[in-house]
Amino acid sequence: MDDTTVENTSLPHPPTPARRPSCRFCGAATMASFLDLGMSPLCESYVALKDLNSAETFYPLHTLVCTECLLVQLDEYVSASDIFSEYAYFSSYSDSWVEHARRYTVDMMERFGIGSESRVVEIASNDGYLLQHFVQRGVPVLGIEPAANIAKVAMEKGIPTEVRFFGMACASDVRARHGAADLIAGNNVMAHVPDLNDFVAGMSHLLATGGVITIEVPHLAKLMEFNQFDTIYHEHFSYFSLLTAERVFKAHGLRVFDVDELTTHGGSLRLYGCHLDDDRAESPGLARLRAWEADAGFGNLDHYLNFEEQVRETKRKLLSFLIEAKRGGKTIVGYGAPGKGNTLLNYCGIREDFIDYTVDRNPYKQGMFLPGTHIPICHPDRIAETRPDYIFILPWNLKDEIIGQLAFARSWGAKFVVPIPEPIVLP
């Protein structure tokens, strides 16, 4: 780590950690503040009843932007092995996400000729939500998933899965034992990697000649435009624009040849990558998005420096709504226990004085308590039992799916609250 003090007084306040981090991609020592969300626990560190009176560890949640390569990033306060070796997020509990994976499978088979002679590797394969669709179509697959509890579920579905973190060493071993991959998939994993260079170098090594990489990442442009500050948490080490993603790929012998703009997770990019010497033509959509980001200012440091006040105002609006509702005698419960919800609740100081409980379909979380705020997590049936006035949707990216599941709540006049980009009440 470099302890050089930032001398440029035109930059906002310097990072609060005593150790000044260097950029995880380019190594530059000069970092500017992007957004400081104060102190927060790990967003997936759910608390058991027996531990409610025990101390919790809080870490700085302060995102920085590299003044050289413009990668927005969070320092590594906790190792990836501490976060992901035992994990509480199971992808299959979201019906819309499983359908997203099914459509992806069909698209890849049709577009790139993926079939029974191909090999597909998914990095951070979770509980097999995606690879199961390839297996059903007779495509050889391998999942790489560091969380043993989640990988076990995938293996029980008959999906070959290795319990390990992905990087250059893993890629070399997998290639030696199984051969190169014709398709490497990684959905919402590149942001979770503290050693970004090792991860992307591993993908480059594992990819077969003529093969394709698809990486889905939340788009930093959407985070900023729609105020999605709650998608910042310790498990997300990096936040990508197309600009920064292309720079990282190129540094490791890869290039992006196409991009899809997706609605998932509030707005994501699906990057299509290949080896630098691959003769695939670039898509018109890639050129358009590249030009749009340039016009929007993503190549200029100043573009990143005014986001914090926007977030503070959203906090004020949300607390004003909750205070008014509680003063009016209204009952409020949550739906979901996602990582983003824990960032939101801890930053805004929202506890049981505002939200009685939350519910989640994942049995792994039921009976636990949210980290930091200690709001209890119940089975979804609790909503019908207590008939609240407001249902506060924490995984707002799934609001349509959730509102459909809770259509019965309209029978007693319940209303839904979506907190991002600002508090909105839906009848």
C-alpha positions in Angstrom: 0.0 0.0 0.0 1.1 3.5 -0.7 0.9 6.1 2.0 1.4 9.2 -0.2 -0.9 12.1 0.7 -3.2 13.4 -2.1 -2.0 17.0 -2.7 -4.5 18.1 -5.3 -6.8 20.4 -3.3 -9.4 20.4 -6.1 -10.3 16.8 -5.1 -12.9 16.1 -2.4 -11.9 14.9 1.1 -9.3 12.1 0.9 -10.1 8.6 1.9 -10.6 8.1 5.7 -8.6 4.8 6.1 -5.2 5.4 7.7 -3.7 3.3 5.0 -4.2 4.9 1.6 -5.0 2.1 -1.0 -3.5 2.0 -4.4 -5.7 1.2 -7.5 -6.4 -2.6 -7.7 -6.1 -2.4 -11.5 -3.4 0.1 -12.5 -1.6 0.5 -9.2 -1.9 4.3 -9.2 -1.6 5.8 -5.7 -3.8 8.9 -6.1 -7.4 8.1 -5.3 -10.4 10.5 -4.9 -13.5 10.0 -2.8 -16.6 8.8 -4.8 -19.1 8.0 -2.0 -18.6 7.6 1.7 -21.5 5.5 3.3 -19.9 5.5 6.8 -19.4 2.3 8.7 -21.3 -0.9 7.9 -21.2 -4.6 8.6 -20.7 -7.2 5.9 -24.0 -7.2 4.0 -24.4 -11.0 4.1 -23.4 -11.5 7.7 -26.8 -12.4 9.0 -27.1 -12.7 12.8 -28.4 -15.7 14.6 -30.7 -15.2 17.7 -28.0 -16.5 20.0 -25.6 -13.8 18.8 -27.8 -10.8 19.1 -26.0 -9.6 22.2 -22.6 -10.2 20.7 -20.4 -7.5 19.1 -20.6 -7.0 15.4 -17.7 -5.8 13.3 -18.3 -2.7 11.1 -16.0 -1.7 8.3 -15.6 1.6 6.3 -17.9 1.6 3.3 -16.0 4.3 1.4 -15.8 4.0 -2.4 -12.9 5.7 -4.2 -12.2 6.5 -7.8 -8.7 6.1 -9.3 -7.5 9.4 -10.7 -5.6 7.6 -13.4 -7.7 4.8 -14.8 -11.1 6.0 -13.3 -12.0 2.6 -11.8 -14.4 3.1 -8.9 -13.5 0.7 -6.1 -13.7 -0.2 -2.5 -10.7 -1.1 -0.4 -10.3 -4.8 0.7 -11.1 -4.6 4.4 -12.0 -8.3 4.5 -10.6 -11.1 2.4 -12.8 -12.7 -0.2 -12.4 -16.1 1.6 -14.0 -14.6 4.7 -16.9 -13.3 2.7 -17.7 -16.0 0.2 -16.6 -19.4 1.6 -20.0 -19.7 3.3 -22.6 -17.5 1.6 -26.3 -16.8 2.0 -27.3 -15.8 -1.5 -28.9 -18.6 -3.6 -29.7 -17.5 -7.1 -32.5 -20.0 -7.7 -34.8 -18.2 -5.2 -35.4 -15.5 -7.8 -37.7 -16.8 -10.5 -36.9 -14.0 -12.9 -33.2 -14.5 -12.5 -33.5 -18.2 -13.3 -35.5 -17.3 -16.4 -32.8 -14.7 -17.3 -30.3 -17.6 -17.2 -32.5 -19.9 -19.3 -32.8 -17.2 -22.1 -29.0 -16.7 -21.9 -28.4 -20.4 -22.5 -30.6 -20.4 -25.6 -29.0 -17.3 -27.0 -25.4 -18.6 -26.5 -26.2 -21.9 -28.2 -27.9 -20.2 -31.2 -25.4 -17.4 -31.6 -22.1 -19.2 -31.0 -22.9 -22.8 -31.8 -22.5 -24.1 -28.3 -23.4 -27.7 -28.2 -22.4 -31.2 -27.1 -18.9 -30.8 -28.4 -18.3 -27.6 -26.5 -17.2 -26.9 -23.0 -18.9 -24.2 -20.8 -17.3 -23.0 -17.6 -19.2 -20.7 -15.3 -17.3 -18.7 -12.7 -19.2 -18.2 -9.4 -21.8 -20.7 -10.6 -23.8 -20.5 -7.3 -26.4 -23.2 -7.0 -26.5 -24.2 -10.6 -29.2 -21.8 -11.6 -27.6 -21.2 -15.1 -25.6 -24.3 -15.8 -28.6 -26.6 -15.3 -30.0 -25.2 -18.6 -26.9 -26.3 -20.5 -26.9 -29.7 -18.8 -30.5 -30.2 -19.9 -29.4 -29.6 -23.5 -26.5 -32.0 -23.3 -23.7 -29.4 -23.1 -20.6 -30.4 -21.0 -20.2 -27.9 -18.1 -18.1 -27.1 -15.1 -19.0 -24.7 -12.3 -16.5 -22.9 -10.2 -18.0 -21.8 -6.9 -16.1 -20.8 -3.7 -19.0 -21.1 -1.3 -19.2 -24.8 -0.3 -22.7 -24.6 1.1 -24.0 -23.3 -2.3 -21.8 -25.6 -4.5 -23.3 -28.6 -2.6 -26.7 -27.7 -3.9 -25.5 -27.5 -7.5 -23.7 -30.9 -7.2 -26.9 -32.4 -5.9 -28.5 -31.3 -9.1 -25.9 -33.2 -11.1 -23.9 -30.1 -12.1 -20.1 -30.7 -11.9 -18.8 -28.0 -9.6 -15.4 -27.3 -8.0 -15.3 -25.5 -4.7 -12.6 -22.9 -5.2 -11.8 -19.3 -6.0 -11.1 -18.4 -9.6 -7.8 -16.9 -10.7 -4.7 -17.7 -12.8 -3.8 -20.8 -10.7 -7.3 -22.2 -10.9 -7.5 -21.5 -14.7 -4.2 -23.3 -15.3 -5.3 -26.3 -13.3 -8.8 -26.5 -14.9 -7.3 -26.2 -18.4 -4.8 -28.9 -17.7 -7.5 -31.3 -16.5 -10.5 -30.4 -18.6 -9.2 -28.5 -21.6 -9.9 -24.9 -22.7 -13.3 -23.4 -22.4 -15.3 -22.5 -25.5 -17.6 -20.3 -23.4 -16.8 -18.7 -20.1 -19.7 -17.2 -18.2 -19.5 -14.9 -15.2 -22.7 -13.2 -13.9 -22.1 -10.5 -11.3 -18.8 -12.0 -10.2 -16.1 -9.6 -11.6 -17.2 -6.9 -9.1 -16.7 -9.4 -6.3 -13.0 -10.0 -7.0 -10.3 -8.2 -5.0 -7.4 -9.3 -7.2 -9.0 -8.1 -10.5 -5.8 -8.6 -12.6 -5.4 -12.2 -11.5 -9.1 -12.9 -12.2 -9.1 -11.5 -15.8 -5.7 -13.1 -16.6 -7.2 -16.4 -15.5 -10.1 -16.0 -17.9 -7.7 -15.2 -20.8 -5.7 -18.3 -20.0 -8.7 -20.6 -19.8 -10.4 -19.3 -23.0 -10.0 -21.5 -26.1 -8.9 -20.0 -29.4 -12.0 -18.7 -30.9 -13.9 -18.9 -27.6 -16.1 -16.3 -26.0 -16.3 -14.8 -22.6 -19.6 -13.2 -21.3 -19.4 -11.1 -18.2 -22.3 -9.4 -16.6 -21.6 -6.4 -14.4 -23.9 -3.7 -12.9 -23.3 -0.6 -15.1 -21.8 2.2 -13.1 -23.7 4.7 -15.3 -27.0 3.2 -14.0 -25.8 3.3 -10.4 -25.1 7.0 -10.7 -28.1 7.9 -12.9 -30.7 6.1 -10.8 -29.0 6.6 -7.4 -28.4 3.0 -6.7 -26.0 3.6 -3.9 -27.3 0.5 -2.0 -25.5 -1.7 -4.5 -22.3 -0.6 -2.9 -21.2 -3.0 -0.2 -18.0 -4.8 1.0 -18.7 -7.8 -1.3 -18.4 -5.5 -4.3 -14.8 -4.4 -4.7 -15.1 -2.7 -8.2 -17.8 -0.8 -10.1 -17.5 -0.8 -13.9 -18.2 1.5 -16.7 -17.7 0.1 -20.2 -14.6 2.3 -20.4 -12.9 0.7 -17.3 -14.0 -2.8 -18.3 -12.4 -2.5 -21.7 -9.2 -1.2 -20.2 -9.0 -4.2 -17.8 -9.7 -6.7 -20.6 -7.1 -5.2 -22.9 -4.4 -5.3 -20.3 -4.8 -9.1 -20.2 -5.0 -9.9 -23.9 -8.7 -9.7 -24.3 -11.0 -7.3 -26.1 -14.7 -6.6 -25.9 -16.4 -7.1 -29.2 -20.1 -6.6 -28.2 -22.2 -5.5 -25.3 -25.8 -5.9 -24.3 -27.5 -3.4 -22.0 -29.6 -5.4 -19.6 -32.3 -4.4 -17.1 -31.1 -6.9 -14.5 -29.9 -5.5 -11.1 -31.1 -2.0 -12.0 -29.2 -1.9 -15.2 -26.2 -4.1 -16.2 -23.8 -4.7 -19.1 -23.2 -8.1 -20.7 -19.7 -7.8 -22.1 -18.7 -10.2 -24.9 -15.0 -10.8 -24.9 -12.5 -12.7 -27.0 -8.7 -12.9 -27.5 -7.1 -9.8 -28.9 -6.1 -11.6 -32.1 -9.6 -12.9 -32.7 -11.0 -11.4 -36.0 -14.6 -10.9 -34.7 -16.0 -7.6 -35.8 -17.1 -5.1 -33.2 -20.8 -4.5 -32.9 -22.4 -1.1 -33.7 -24.0 -1.2 -30.2 -20.5 -1.3 -28.6 -19.4 1.8 -30.5 -22.6 3.6 -29.6 -22.3 2.9 -25.9 -18.6 3.8 -25.9 -19.5 7.1 -27.5 -22.4 7.7 -25.1 -20.1 7.1 -22.0 -17.5 9.6 -23.5 -20.2 12.2 -24.0 -21.6 11.7 -20.5 -18.2 12.3 -19.0 -17.0 8.9 -17.8 -13.5 9.7 -19.1 -13.2 12.8 -16.9 -12.6 12.7 -13.1 -15.0 15.5 -12.4 -17.9 13.4 -13.5 -17.4 11.2 -10.4 -17.1 13.8 -7.7 -20.7 15.1 -7.2 -22.5 11.8 -6.5 -22.4 11.9 -2.7 -24.8 14.8 -2.2 -27.4 13.1 -4.4 -27.2 10.1 -2.1 -27.5 12.2 1.0 -30.7 13.8 -0.3 -32.2 10.4 -1.0 -31.5 9.4 2.6 -33.3 12.6 3.8 -36.4 11.9 1.7 -36.6 8.3 2.8 -36.4 9.1 6.5 -39.0 11.8 6.0 -41.4 9.3 4.5 -40.8 6.8 7.2 -41.2 9.3 10.0 -44.5 10.7 8.6 -45.9 7.1 8.1 -45.0 6.1 11.7 -46.4 9.3 13.2 -49.6 8.5 11.3 -49.8 5.1 13.0 -48.9 3.0 9.9 -47.2 -0.4 10.1 -44.3 -1.1 7.8 -42.6 -4.4 7.0 -39.9 -5.3 4.6 -39.8 -7.7 1.8 -36.4 -9.5 1.1 -33.1 -9.6 2.9 -30.7 -8.8 0.1 -27.2 -7.3 0.5 -28.3 -4.0 -1.0 -31.0 -3.7 1.6 -28.5 -4.0 4.4 -26.4 -1.1 2.9 -29.5 1.0 2.6 -30.8 0.3 6.2 -27.5 0.8 7.9 -26.6 4.0 6.0 -30.0 5.5 6.8 -30.2 4.2 10.4 -33.5 2.3 9.8 -34.2 -0.3 12.4 -37.3 -1.9 14.1 -38.4 1.6 15.1 -39.4 1.9 11.4 -39.7 -1.6 10.0 -41.2 -4.3 12.2 -39.6 -7.2 10.3 -38.7 -8.4 6.8 -39.4 -11.6 5.0 -37.4 -13.7 2.6 -38.1 -16.9 0.5 -34.7 -18.2 1.3 -34.9 -20.7 4.3 -31.2 -20.0 4.9 -32.1 -16.5 6.1 -35.4 -17.1 7.9 -35.1 -16.9 11.7 -32.0 -14.8 11.3 -31.6 -11.0 11.8 -30.3 -8.4 9.4 -26.7 -7.4 10.1 -26.3 -4.1 12.0 -30.0 -3.2 12.2 -31.1 -6.6 13.8 -34.5 -6.5 12.0 -35.9 -10.1 12.1 -36.2 -12.1 9.0 -39.5 -14.1 8.7 -41.2 -16.5 6.3 -43.3 -14.6 3.7 -46.5 -16.0 5.3 -46.0 -13.5 8.1 -47.3 -10.7 5.8 -50.7 -12.2 5.5 -50.8 -12.8 9.3 -50.0 -9.2 10.2 -51.6 -7.3 7.3 -49.2 -4.3 7.3 -50.0 -0.9 5.7 -46.8 -0.7 3.8 -44.5 -3.3 2.3 -41.0 -1.9 1.9 -39.3 -3.7 -1.1 -35.6 -4.0 -0.4 -34.6 -5.9 -3.6 -36.1 -3.1 -5.7 -34.7 -4.6 -8.9 -37.2 -7.4 -8.5 -40.2 -5.2 -7.6 -42.4 -6.4 -10.4 -41.9 -10.0 -9.5 -42.4 -9.3 -5.8 -45.6 -7.2 -6.3 -47.0 -10.1 -8.4 -46.2 -12.6 -5.6 -47.9 -10.3 -3.0 -51.0 -9.4 -5.0 -53.1 -10.7 -2.1 -51.9 -7.8 0.0 -54.2 -5.5 -2.0 -57.2 -7.1 -0.3 -56.5 -5.1 2.9 -55.2 -2.0 1.1 -51.5 -2.5 1.6 -49.2 -0.3 -0.5 -45.7 -1.0 -1.7 -42.7 1.3 -1.1 -39.7 1.3 -3.5 -36.8 3.2 -2.0 -34.6 3.7 -5.1 -33.9 6.0 -6.9 -36.1 7.9 -4.3 -39.0 6.7 -2.2 -42.0 5.9 -4.3 -45.3 4.5 -3.0 -47.1 2.1 -5.3 -50.8 1.2 -4.8 
